[in-house]
Amino acid sequence: MPVVRIPSVLRAHTGGAAQVEVDGGTVGEILDALTRDHPGLADQVVEGGRIRGFVNVYVDDEDVRYLSGLDTPVAAGAEVAIMPAVAGGAD
């Protein structure tokens, strides 16, 4: 079963869990299952059936934007990482 790495900023929605096992064969199926099991993540990760613009999703360190997006296949032992974009800094 694929493992989804949850960044610290979103762990409140997974009961503090840094990793969650989720069943699915594509990124879309995994995100559907993840947001069904942890509804608080839905507004943070997806919007209108798409990955939010400021959220990066990786499958085994490969950015899904450069693969097949939500249709990117995910193998049983794969790691999916959700990484919210960070902006800002000093002047």
C-alpha positions in Angstrom: 0.0 0.0 0.0 1.4 3.5 -0.8 2.5 5.7 2.0 1.6 9.4 1.9 4.0 11.8 3.8 2.1 14.5 5.5 4.0 17.8 6.1 3.9 19.2 9.7 1.7 22.1 8.7 -1.1 19.6 7.7 -0.7 17.0 10.4 -3.5 18.4 12.6 -5.8 16.9 10.0 -4.3 13.4 10.3 -4.2 13.3 14.1 -0.6 14.2 14.1 0.5 11.4 11.8 3.5 12.2 9.6 2.7 9.2 7.3 -0.6 7.7 6.3 -1.1 4.5 4.3 -3.7 4.9 1.6 -4.9 2.5 -1.0 -5.0 3.6 -4.6 -3.4 3.0 -7.9 -3.1 6.7 -9.1 -2.4 10.0 -7.4 -6.0 10.9 -7.9 -7.3 7.8 -6.2 -4.9 8.2 -3.4 -5.9 11.9 -2.8 -9.6 10.9 -3.0 -9.0 8.2 -0.3 -6.8 10.5 1.8 -9.3 13.3 1.8 -12.2 10.9 2.5 -10.4 9.5 5.5 -9.1 12.9 6.6 -11.7 15.4 5.4 -9.8 18.4 6.8 -7.2 17.9 4.1 -9.6 18.3 1.3 -9.6 22.1 1.2 -5.8 22.2 1.8 -4.8 19.8 -1.0 -7.4 19.8 -3.7 -9.7 22.3 -5.3 -12.2 21.7 -8.1 -10.9 18.2 -8.7 -7.4 19.4 -9.2 -4.3 19.7 -7.0 -4.2 23.2 -5.6 -1.8 25.5 -7.3 0.4 26.1 -4.2 0.7 22.4 -3.4 3.3 20.1 -4.9 2.8 16.4 -5.0 5.6 13.9 -5.6 5.6 10.2 -6.2 9.0 8.7 -5.2 10.6 12.2 -5.6 9.1 12.9 -9.0 6.8 15.9 -9.4 3.5 14.7 -10.7 3.0 18.0 -12.7 5.7 16.7 -15.0 4.3 13.2 -15.1 0.6 12.5 -15.6 -0.9 14.7 -12.8 -3.7 13.0 -11.0 -3.4 10.1 -13.4 0.2 9.3 -12.4 0.4 5.7 -11.5 1.5 4.8 -7.9 3.0 1.4 -7.1 2.1 -0.5 -4.0 5.3 0.4 -2.1 5.6 4.0 -3.4 5.9 7.1 -1.3 3.7 10.1 -2.1 4.8 13.4 -0.6 2.5 16.4 -0.2 4.5 19.6 -0.1 2.8 23.0 0.3 4.7 25.8 -1.4 6.5 28.2 0.9 6.8 31.9 0.1 8.1 35.0 1.7 11.4 35.9 3.4 13.4 39.0 4.4 13.7 42.1 2.3 
